[in-house]
């Protein structure tokens, strides 16, 4: 005999509404997130092999820990938490809605007493005063039969019972944003030399080329330094070219990116391609005559003594006696009737050529560099959902922890000197307010009657 559908689904429903499932899922997400922080994500395989060794890298790759936030098991954890929250919210939804918007004024008979005062005013006058004061602070007020006296009940904030559900909605929206970003977004990088353009980037992890649908040109790159020589700031001037139109030009620095069509370009790194704009300084030892001239690679300059200097090549990291001495310009000095000599000129050591002991002393007077800008490129279509989710979570927490259901019951009974006003109330999340409001009512009644 087949089991009814509700009996078949009941164990599954109970499993997903379990608080234990929530705790376990959150702990697993926290642990894996820490792992994803400790182990860099979407790096080149050689970086992992160098850091952990090939066997460990293979294990990390099989378990998708090198691209954890896109791994099927991580998405499954998010999906499990999503279903868990939905089932929990739906399970308690009917009760919560009934408490928040159903028939009110329940539990007033058992409210604890918070204060009492005897006033000399007539009961009818006191009744009007109490009714006016309650109406000014509470959205719902009613009068209930009370024999010879009067009884008023007032409440507000029943809707605040939805605070936890608002938090749940926020979490669901946040998880939806994370899922959308994971499935439809991307992260990559690109290096753009000055005065050049690109229209595709390399995705992290796979290295796959991702077309942007438009071009990005690096107009200029600049770098500034502190007096100590350390880098102070580097910035790039970028132009977006969509079709044949230059639609946007903007300078970017670290933490000040450029965004176009949902794709954001962050200043991440930079590098040197080659030196440029060399100027050489020639000094004739015998006469002290000085010649200064700019040269490009392959260009020559003829000195008055018939000698010729040719700029042959540039070395960004020249080695002297197995030690790096930095940038060097290497050329050939040709003297009529003599064997051409190689001349090495160091950028950092202007007097290096003195060791050659030639008739002409040559040094680099100055030069610039050709740079490339390194950009991190991201697209996250779920970011708006993530921010919306955070907003709902914060709003829900404020409702749940700082706002609450408030109930007041006031009885007016006859007394030999006028009437007695007794106050009863409950405000579990704001007991200080209840104490203050009770004192305010008593003080107001006493003041109006000159007590």
N, C-alpha and C positions, 0 to 999 in steps of 0.2 A: 504494500500500500504506500502510495506516495505521500510524503510529508507536505503540509501546507507551505505555501511560499513564505509566509511570514515566519514560520518556525525554522525554515531552512536558512533564511537571511538573518535571523535573530543573532546567532553566534558571531556572524561577520560584523553586524551592527555593533554588538557589545564590544567586540575587539577594537573597532576603530573609535569608539567613544571612551575608551579606557584612558584614565589619567596616567597610568603606568606607561602606556604607549607614548604619550606626549613626553614624559620625562626621558624615556630611553631615546626617542628620536632626537630630542634637543641635545642630549649629551653626546650622541653620535655626531650630530652636526657641529657641535662645539669642538669635539676632538679632531674631526677631519679638517675643520677650518684652521685650527692651530697647526695641523700637519701641512696644510697648504700654505701657511705663512712661513713656516720653518724651511720648507723645501721650495725653492724658487719655481715659479710656474712658467711653462711655455718657453723654456730655454733651448738652446741648440744641444743636440745629443752629446757633442764633444764636451760641453760644459758639465753635464751630469757625470760623464765617464771620468773626467778629470777630478771631480769633487768626491765621487762615491765609488768609482771603479765600475768596470763593465758589468759584472754579475748583478750588483745592486741596481744599476741603471736598467737592466733588462727586467728586473722584478718591478721597479717603479713604473716602467713603461707598460708592462702587462696589466698592472692594477690601475693604470691611467692616473697615477698620482702626479705625473708631470703636467697633466692638463686636467686637474681634479674637478674644477668647477663646471666642466663640460662632460664629465664622466657619467655613464649611465647610472651607476650606483648612487652618485651624489644627487642626480636629478630624481632618482627613486626615493631618496630620503626626503627631499623637498615635497614630492608628490604625496608621500605617506603623511607628513605633517599637515599638508593642505587638507587631505581627506579627513584626518583626525579632527582638525579644527572645525571643519564643516559639520561633521557628524555631531560633535559636542554641542555646537551652537544650535543645530536643529533640534537635538534631543531636549535641550532646556528652553527652546524658543517659545513653545506654547505657554509654559508656566511664566516665563519672564514677561511676555507680552501681556498676559492676564494681570500680572502684578503691576505692570507699568501703566496699562491703559484700561484695565477692566474695572469692575465695580469697586469703588474705594471705600474708605471709612471702615476699615477692619482693624480689630485689635485695640480700639480706643478705650474699652472698659478696663483693660489691664495696664494702662499706662501708669508709670510711677509718678508719685506726687513730687512736684518741684518747688511749690511755694503756696503761701496763703496770706491773705490780708483782710482785715475788717475795715469797711469804709462806712462813713456816716450818711452817704448819699442814698436816695431811694433806689430800689431794685431796678425800676424801669429806666432811670437815668444811667445807672451803672451798666445795664444791658446795652443801651445805645452806645455807650463809650467802648465797651468791649467789642461789640460788633464792628464798630468803625476801625478800631485798632487791628483786629484780625483781618478785615478786608483790605487794609493797606499793605499787609505783609504776606498774605496767603492767597493763592489762586482759587482754592476751593474751601468754602465755609458753609456750615449748615447748623441749624438749631435743632436739637432733639428734645423730646418731651422729658420734663424733669419734675413733675409734681408741682409743688408750691414755688419752685425756683426756675432758673433758666440754665441750660447747658448748651455750650457751643463746642463744635469740633471743627478743626481746620487742619489741612495738610497741604504740602507742596513737595515737588521733587520726586514724585513716583517714577518719572521717566528715567531718573538717574540709575535705576536698576539695570539699564541697558549699557552701562559703562563697560562692563567686561565684553559684551557683544560688539561694541564699537572697536575695542582693542582687537578682537578676533577678525573683524572686517579689515582692519588696518594690516594685520599680519597677512591675510589672504591677498590683499592688493599688493603688498610688498613682495610676497612670494611670486605672484603673477608677473610683476615687473622684472624680478630676477630671472624668471623662466623665459620671458620675452627677450631680455637682453642676451641670455645664453644662446638661444636658438637663432635669433635674427641679427645679433650684433657681432662685432669682430674687434680684434686688437692686433695691431701690427706696427711696423716701423719702416722708415725710409730715410735715406741720406740724399740730400740735394746739394750739389755743388753750386757755388755762387753763379748767378746769371744763367742757370739751367732750369729745366722744367721736368716734372714727372707726372704720370697719369695713373700709376699703379703702385701699390705698396706690397711688402712681404708680410704675410701673416705669421704671428708668433707660433712656434711649435712646428707647424707643417712647412713653413717657408713658402707656401703657395702664393702666387701673385694674385692680388685682388684689385681689379680695376675700380677706380674711383668714380668714373663717369664725368670727370672734369680734370683739369690740369692745375698743378701748383708750381709756381716759379719762385725760386729764391733770388730776390733782387740784390740782397746784400746781407752780409753777416759781420757783426762787430763784437769785439770782446774787450772788456775793461778789467784792470787789475788793481789790487791794493798796493800800497807802497812796499809791502813785503814781497810782492811778486805773485801772490796767490790770486786766483781768478775771483773777481768781484761780481761780474755779471756778463752774460752773453745773450745776444738777441738777434733775431732774424726778421728781415722784412720779406713778407710773403705776399704774392699776388695770386688770386684765384682766377683762372681763365676757363670760362664755361662756353664751349663752342668757340666762337671767335672773339668773344667779348671779355674784357677784364672787368670782372664784376665786384671785386673786393681786394683792397690792399691794406695790410695791417702788420704792425710790428708785434712780435710775440717774445715773451721772456718766460722763465720758469714761473709757473702758477698764473700765467696770463695767456691762455691759449686762444686760438682762432677756431671758430666753428662755422661750418657752411653745410647746409643740407643735412644736418644731424651728425656730421662727421667732424670730430674735434682733433686739432693738431696741437700737440704739446711740445714745447722746447725740451728736449731730453738730453742731447749731447752735441758734440761738434768734433771736428777733426781737421787736420791740415792735409791738403792735397799736394802742394808744392810751393816752393818759394817763388816770388816774382818781383819784378821791378828792382833788379840789382843795380847798384851804383858802386863802381870801383874807384879806388883812390891810389894813384901812382905817384911816388916821390923819387926823384933822381938824387942819389946820395951825394954825388960830387957837386952839383949846382944847387940842390935844394928845390929844384923846380917841381911843381905839383901839377898833376893832370887828374881831373875828376870827370868820369864819363859813365853814363848808363849803358848796360849791355844786356842783351837777351841771349838765351842759349844758342850757341853756334855762331855768334857774332864776334868780330875781332876789332881791335883798336891798334893803330900803328903809332908808336912813339917816335920822337924826333931822332933818336939815335938809330933808327931803322929796325928796331925791335918791334915785334908784333905779339900782342897777347890775345888769345882766343878763349872765350868762355865755353868750355866743353860740356860740363855736366854739373848737376847739383846732387848732393848727398845729404839727406835729412838727418842721418845718424852716422857720422864718420867715426871710424875707429883708428886710434893711434896707440900702437903698442898694446893692442888688445883692450884698450879702454875707450869708452865712448866719449867723444869731445864735442858732440852736437853737430849743428849744421855746418856744411862746408861747400864752398864753390871751388871747382877744380877746373883749371885751365892749362893751356900750353903757351910757354914763352919761347918765341922763336927769334934767334939772333943770327944775322947773316954769317955764313961760314962756320956755324956751330950746330951742334946737335940740339934739337928742340928739347926743352925741359918741362916736366910736369910741375905745376905750381898748385899747392893746396893752400886755400885761404879759409880760415876758421872764423865763423861769425862771432863766437864768444871770445876769441883771443885775437885781438887786432894786430898784435906784434908777432904772430906766429911765423910770418914770412921772413923775419930777421934771421932765422936759423939757416935760411938758404944762402945768405951772404952774397947776394947778387948786387949789381949796380943799381937796380931799381927795386924799391920796397913797395910791395903791393898789399893792399888790404881791402876788405869789404867796408864800404862807407855806410851802406844801408840797404835794406831790402824789405819787401812786404811778403805776405803769404796769401795763397789761395785756399779758402776754407770751404768745408761743406757743413751744412747744418743737419743734425740728427733729430728727427721728429718721431714721437710716438703718436700713432693715429688710432683713434677709437671711435666706434659707433655703438651706442647703447640706446636702442629705441624704447627700452623699458624704464629709463631713468625717471620719466614723469610719473609713472605708476609707483615707483619706489618712493619718491618724495610724497606722493599722495598717501601711500600706506603709512609713512612715518607721521604725517599730519593726523591721520585717524588714530594711530596708536597713542600719540601724545594726548590728543583730545580725550580718548577713552580713559587713559590713566588719570587725567585731571578729574573727569566725571566720577570714576570709580573710587578714587582716594580722597578727593577734596570736596565733593558734592554728595548729597545724600537725601534720603527721604526724611522729612520733618513732620511730626505730628504734635498737635497741641489740643488739649481738652480743658475747657474752663467752665467751672460750675459756680453759679451765683445762688446762694441760699439766704433766706431771711435771717435777720439777727436783731436782737433787741435794740441795738444802736444804729441799725441801717441794714447792711447785708455783708455776708462773708463771700469772698472770691477765692476759690481754690483752683490752682493750676496744676495740670498734669501734662507730661510731654515726653517725647523721645526724639533724639537726633544722634544716632549711633556714631556717625562720622564727624560730628561737630558738637560735642558736648559743651564746649565753651560757649558756643552760640546759644544753646538752650539755656544755660545758666544766665547769660547776659540778657536774653529776651525775657525770661521770667522776672529778673530784677527790674527790667525796664517797665514791664506792665505794672508791677507792684509800686514802683516809684511814681509812675504816672498817675495811678489811681489815688495814691496818698497825696500827691501834690494838688490834684484837682479838688480834693476835699479838705485841703488846708491842714493835713495831718503831718 
